[in-house]
Amino acid sequence: MLRFVEERELKPILAFLKEDVENCIYLYTDVFMYGLDNPNMKLWAYEENGEYIEIVMKYHDSFQIYARKDAKWDVEATVELIKEYDVSMVNSRVEIIEVLKPYFEDRYEDSYGTIIRLNSIKEFHQDHLVEMATLDDVDAIAELLAEDPYYSDSYTKEELVAQLHERIRTGLGRSAIIRQDGKIVAHCASMTEADKIAVSGGTITKKEYRGRKYGLIVENYMNKIMNQAGYQWFGFILEEKRVKIFEELGNKVVTKYGKLVKRK
């Protein structure tokens, strides 16, 4: 049975998650950074014979779920938690999402993607175009992200602002931007950073500025920063075409992931 986690359990839970961190990156980094002090965080655990089997984290309006591949996790309790909190999104590895999907056919849509280790750096000579965002840029970044259905279907603008603000303020994330004609037109971020593990996300170029390689430039800039700083730097990628491009550039696929997003 899933139960609330106590403060004294955080250290062994982090050790448990780190054994398979590629399948629980956001869960691990958020627990590592915030513990149970953050008001937006809730944490549950399921164990058998003194060993952890499943961890569920609620952060803001989404769930992150991790369970050992070789053990039976508590499907029924997990389904009840999702129903109780009615979150906008549920994230986990593919096998877990496929188990949960039939319980929520009328409430959530499923989608799947690939996680890649980003340690290949391309050569561009336009780094001067890139600057690191500050808290003053959060509203404009959120507006840019909201132009993409990937984000607008999963988050309100207010949720994007809240999460970006919190990550930049706490140092859990950073955003690189390109500014042209007085506005932010390209963006790439570390969406989470902790214990030298980080995730690339939010790569987008404003429609009317596409075709100028701004997306590649800002993304490559972040790749350089994070690799030079010694991070395990991961990308969550939906499009199979992009996966192949990243592989051709020398990056390695590490796992597949899935998510359930509440239907509009």
LINHUCOR-V178991 format. One record per residue. N is the residue number from 1. RES is the residue in one letter. PSI is psi in degrees with one decimal (none if undefined). OMEGA is omega in whole degrees, 0 to 359 (999 if undefined). D_LAST is the distance of its C-alpha to the last C-alpha in Angstrom with 1 decimal. Layout:
{{N | RES | PSI | OMEGA | D_LAST} {N | RES | PSI | OMEGA | D_LAST}}
//
This chain:
{{1 | M | 133.5 | 176 | 31.2} {2 | L | 139.5 | 180 | 28.9} {3 | R | 159.0 | 178 | 30.4} {4 | F | 143.3 | 180 | 30.1} {5 | V | 142.7 | 175 | 32.0} {6 | E | 156.7 | 183 | 35.1} {7 | E | -40.5 | 183 | 36.3} {8 | R | -16.3 | 183 | 39.2} {9 | E | -9.5 | 188 | 37.1} {10 | L | -42.6 | 182 | 35.4} {11 | K | -51.1 | 178 | 38.2} {12 | P | -31.2 | 177 | 38.3} {13 | I | -42.9 | 177 | 34.6} {14 | L | -40.5 | 178 | 34.5} {15 | A | -40.8 | 178 | 37.4} {16 | F | -46.6 | 182 | 35.6} {17 | L | -37.7 | 185 | 32.5} {18 | K | -22.3 | 178 | 34.6} {19 | E | -25.3 | 181 | 36.3} {20 | D | 47.3 | 191 | 33.1} {21 | V | -26.2 | 180 | 31.5} {22 | E | -22.2 | 179 | 30.0} {23 | N | 6.1 | 179 | 27.6} {24 | C | 43.8 | 188 | 26.6} {25 | I | -52.0 | 182 | 27.1} {26 | Y | -39.8 | 180 | 24.5} {27 | L | -49.6 | 182 | 25.5} {28 | Y | -49.4 | 186 | 29.2} {29 | T | -37.1 | 179 | 29.2} {30 | D | -41.1 | 177 | 27.1} {31 | V | -41.1 | 179 | 29.4} {32 | F | -43.3 | 185 | 32.4} {33 | M | -43.9 | 190 | 31.6} {34 | Y | -27.5 | 188 | 30.3} {35 | G | -140.8 | 179 | 31.7} {36 | L | 10.7 | 184 | 30.8} {37 | D | -25.1 | 183 | 31.6} {38 | N | 128.5 | 182 | 28.3} {39 | P | -18.0 | 180 | 26.5} {40 | N | 1.4 | 187 | 23.1} {41 | M | 133.0 | 169 | 24.5} {42 | K | 147.5 | 185 | 24.9} {43 | L | 132.2 | 178 | 26.7} {44 | W | 155.1 | 178 | 27.6} {45 | A | 151.2 | 172 | 30.1} {46 | Y | 130.5 | 181 | 31.4} {47 | E | 158.6 | 176 | 35.0} {48 | E | 134.3 | 179 | 37.7} {49 | N | 39.4 | 177 | 41.5} {50 | G | 8.0 | 179 | 40.9} {51 | E | 135.7 | 178 | 38.7} {52 | Y | 137.1 | 179 | 35.0} {53 | I | -42.8 | 186 | 32.8} {54 | E | 140.9 | 174 | 29.2} {55 | I | 134.1 | 177 | 27.7} {56 | V | 131.2 | 178 | 24.2} {57 | M | 130.8 | 169 | 23.2} {58 | K | 121.1 | 177 | 20.6} {59 | Y | 119.2 | 189 | 20.5} {60 | H | -120.6 | 185 | 18.4} {61 | D | 34.4 | 178 | 14.9} {62 | S | 158.4 | 176 | 15.4} {63 | F | 140.4 | 167 | 17.9} {64 | Q | 129.4 | 184 | 20.6} {65 | I | 133.3 | 175 | 22.5} {66 | Y | 137.1 | 174 | 26.0} {67 | A | 146.2 | 178 | 28.4} {68 | R | 140.8 | 181 | 31.8} {69 | K | -27.2 | 187 | 31.9} {70 | D | 14.8 | 184 | 35.1} {71 | A | 158.2 | 180 | 34.2} {72 | K | 116.7 | 180 | 32.2} {73 | W | 167.9 | 187 | 29.4} {74 | D | 84.8 | 183 | 28.0} {75 | V | -46.3 | 185 | 25.0} {76 | E | -46.6 | 180 | 25.0} {77 | A | -35.7 | 179 | 25.1} {78 | T | -42.8 | 178 | 22.4} {79 | V | -42.9 | 180 | 20.0} {80 | E | -37.2 | 177 | 21.0} {81 | L | -44.2 | 180 | 20.4} {82 | I | -42.2 | 178 | 16.8} {83 | K | -42.1 | 183 | 16.4} {84 | E | -44.9 | 185 | 18.5} {85 | Y | -14.6 | 174 | 16.8} {86 | D | 47.7 | 184 | 13.2} {87 | V | 160.8 | 182 | 12.7} {88 | S | -21.8 | 186 | 9.8} {89 | M | 145.0 | 176 | 11.9} {90 | V | 128.3 | 184 | 15.0} {91 | N | 139.9 | 176 | 17.7} {92 | S | -177.4 | 175 | 20.9} {93 | R | 163.2 | 189 | 23.3} {94 | V | -46.7 | 186 | 22.5} {95 | E | -36.4 | 180 | 24.5} {96 | I | -43.1 | 178 | 22.8} {97 | I | -39.1 | 179 | 19.2} {98 | E | -31.4 | 176 | 20.6} {99 | V | -40.5 | 183 | 22.1} {100 | L | -31.0 | 187 | 18.9} {101 | K | -47.3 | 183 | 16.6} {102 | P | -22.0 | 179 | 18.1} {103 | Y | -14.9 | 189 | 17.5} {104 | F | 31.4 | 183 | 13.7} {105 | E | -35.0 | 184 | 13.1} {106 | D | -7.0 | 186 | 10.9} {107 | R | -34.6 | 186 | 8.9} {108 | Y | 148.7 | 170 | 8.9} {109 | E | 141.9 | 181 | 9.7} {110 | D | 150.4 | 173 | 13.1} {111 | S | 162.0 | 188 | 14.9} {112 | Y | 154.2 | 181 | 18.5} {113 | G | -170.7 | 186 | 20.9} {114 | T | 141.0 | 174 | 24.5} {115 | I | 127.4 | 183 | 26.3} {116 | I | 140.8 | 173 | 29.4} {117 | R | 118.8 | 186 | 32.3} {118 | L | 92.7 | 178 | 32.9} {119 | N | 13.1 | 177 | 36.6} {120 | S | 130.1 | 182 | 37.5} {121 | I | 128.2 | 178 | 38.2} {122 | K | 165.9 | 180 | 38.6} {123 | E | 113.2 | 173 | 41.2} {124 | F | 155.3 | 181 | 40.2} {125 | H | 30.2 | 182 | 42.5} {126 | Q | 29.3 | 179 | 40.0} {127 | D | -24.2 | 181 | 39.2} {128 | H | -17.6 | 179 | 40.6} {129 | L | -18.7 | 189 | 37.4} {130 | V | 140.2 | 173 | 35.4} {131 | E | 158.1 | 178 | 35.3} {132 | M | 133.5 | 183 | 33.7} {133 | A | 155.1 | 174 | 31.1} {134 | T | 176.5 | 179 | 31.9} {135 | L | -27.5 | 179 | 29.9} {136 | D | -18.4 | 183 | 30.4} {137 | D | -4.8 | 189 | 28.3} {138 | V | -45.2 | 181 | 25.1} {139 | D | -43.8 | 181 | 23.4} {140 | A | -38.0 | 177 | 24.3} {141 | I | -44.0 | 179 | 23.1} {142 | A | -40.6 | 178 | 19.7} {143 | E | -40.1 | 179 | 19.5} {144 | L | -46.7 | 179 | 20.6} {145 | L | -36.5 | 182 | 18.1} {146 | A | -12.9 | 175 | 15.2} {147 | E | -16.7 | 181 | 16.5} {148 | D | 124.1 | 180 | 15.5} {149 | P | -27.8 | 179 | 12.0} {150 | Y | -38.3 | 180 | 13.1} {151 | Y | -41.7 | 183 | 13.0} {152 | S | -26.3 | 177 | 10.6} {153 | D | -19.4 | 185 | 7.7} {154 | S | -24.4 | 185 | 9.3} {155 | Y | 149.3 | 166 | 11.1} {156 | T | 164.7 | 178 | 11.6} {157 | K | -37.3 | 180 | 15.0} {158 | E | -38.6 | 178 | 16.7} {159 | E | -40.3 | 177 | 15.8} {160 | L | -45.0 | 179 | 17.2} {161 | V | -46.0 | 182 | 20.2} {162 | A | -45.4 | 183 | 20.9} {163 | Q | -41.6 | 178 | 20.9} {164 | L | -44.0 | 180 | 23.0} {165 | H | -45.6 | 182 | 25.3} {166 | E | -41.2 | 183 | 25.9} {167 | R | -41.9 | 179 | 26.6} {168 | I | -42.3 | 183 | 29.0} {169 | R | -40.0 | 184 | 30.7} {170 | T | -11.4 | 184 | 31.4} {171 | G | 9.4 | 178 | 32.3} {172 | L | -11.2 | 178 | 29.7} {173 | G | 165.3 | 177 | 28.5} {174 | R | 154.8 | 182 | 29.7} {175 | S | 132.6 | 172 | 28.5} {176 | A | 138.5 | 184 | 30.6} {177 | I | 158.1 | 167 | 30.1} {178 | I | 130.9 | 182 | 31.8} {179 | R | 126.9 | 177 | 32.4} {180 | Q | 144.1 | 178 | 33.6} {181 | D | 35.3 | 175 | 34.4} {182 | G | 9.0 | 180 | 33.6} {183 | K | 157.7 | 178 | 30.0} {184 | I | 122.8 | 185 | 28.3} {185 | V | -10.6 | 177 | 27.6} {186 | A | 149.5 | 186 | 27.3} {187 | H | 142.0 | 169 | 26.2} {188 | C | 141.4 | 186 | 26.6} {189 | A | 159.1 | 161 | 26.6} {190 | S | 111.6 | 186 | 27.6} {191 | M | -16.8 | 173 | 24.4} {192 | T | 144.1 | 179 | 26.6} {193 | E | 126.6 | 175 | 30.4} {194 | A | 141.2 | 175 | 32.7} {195 | D | 39.2 | 179 | 35.9} {196 | K | 30.0 | 174 | 36.2} {197 | I | 134.3 | 183 | 32.9} {198 | A | 158.0 | 183 | 30.2} {199 | V | 130.3 | 174 | 27.0} {200 | S | 140.9 | 178 | 26.4} {201 | G | 175.0 | 175 | 23.1} {202 | G | 23.8 | 179 | 21.5} {203 | T | 118.4 | 184 | 23.8} {204 | I | 147.8 | 173 | 22.9} {205 | T | 135.9 | 178 | 25.1} {206 | K | 138.2 | 189 | 24.3} {207 | K | -49.9 | 186 | 24.2} {208 | E | -4.4 | 179 | 27.5} {209 | Y | 9.1 | 180 | 29.3} {210 | R | 159.8 | 183 | 28.5} {211 | G | 2.3 | 180 | 31.5} {212 | R | 8.9 | 179 | 33.6} {213 | K | 18.4 | 180 | 32.9} {214 | Y | -40.2 | 180 | 31.5} {215 | G | -45.1 | 179 | 28.8} {216 | L | -39.8 | 182 | 31.6} {217 | I | -48.3 | 183 | 33.9} {218 | V | -34.8 | 178 | 31.6} {219 | E | -43.5 | 180 | 30.4} {220 | N | -35.6 | 177 | 34.1} {221 | Y | -44.9 | 178 | 35.1} {222 | M | -38.3 | 177 | 32.9} {223 | N | -44.1 | 180 | 34.2} {224 | K | -48.7 | 183 | 37.7} {225 | I | -48.1 | 188 | 37.1} {226 | M | -38.0 | 178 | 35.5} {227 | N | -41.0 | 179 | 38.0} {228 | Q | -27.3 | 179 | 41.0} {229 | A | 0.5 | 175 | 39.9} {230 | G | 22.6 | 179 | 40.1} {231 | Y | 147.2 | 159 | 36.4} {232 | Q | 112.4 | 193 | 34.8} {233 | W | 115.4 | 187 | 32.2} {234 | F | 150.8 | 174 | 29.2} {235 | G | 136.7 | 175 | 26.5} {236 | F | 115.7 | 189 | 23.1} {237 | I | 130.3 | 181 | 22.8} {238 | L | -42.6 | 189 | 20.2} {239 | E | 126.8 | 181 | 22.3} {240 | E | -31.7 | 178 | 25.3} {241 | K | -41.9 | 179 | 27.3} {242 | R | -35.2 | 177 | 27.1} {243 | V | -46.3 | 181 | 28.1} {244 | K | -39.3 | 179 | 31.2} {245 | I | -46.3 | 180 | 32.1} {246 | F | -38.5 | 178 | 32.0} {247 | E | -42.1 | 179 | 34.1} {248 | E | -26.6 | 179 | 36.6} {249 | L | 1.9 | 175 | 37.0} {250 | G | 9.2 | 178 | 38.1} {251 | N | 153.3 | 187 | 35.1} {252 | K | 132.1 | 172 | 34.5} {253 | V | 129.6 | 181 | 31.5} {254 | V | -28.1 | 178 | 31.4} {255 | T | 174.4 | 175 | 28.5} {256 | K | 148.8 | 180 | 25.2} {257 | Y | 165.3 | 177 | 22.0} {258 | G | 166.7 | 176 | 18.6} {259 | K | 153.8 | 172 | 15.3} {260 | L | 126.3 | 180 | 12.3} {261 | V | 132.6 | 183 | 9.0} {262 | K | 133.8 | 179 | 6.4} {263 | R | 142.9 | 179 | 3.8} {264 | K | none | 999 | 0.0}}
//
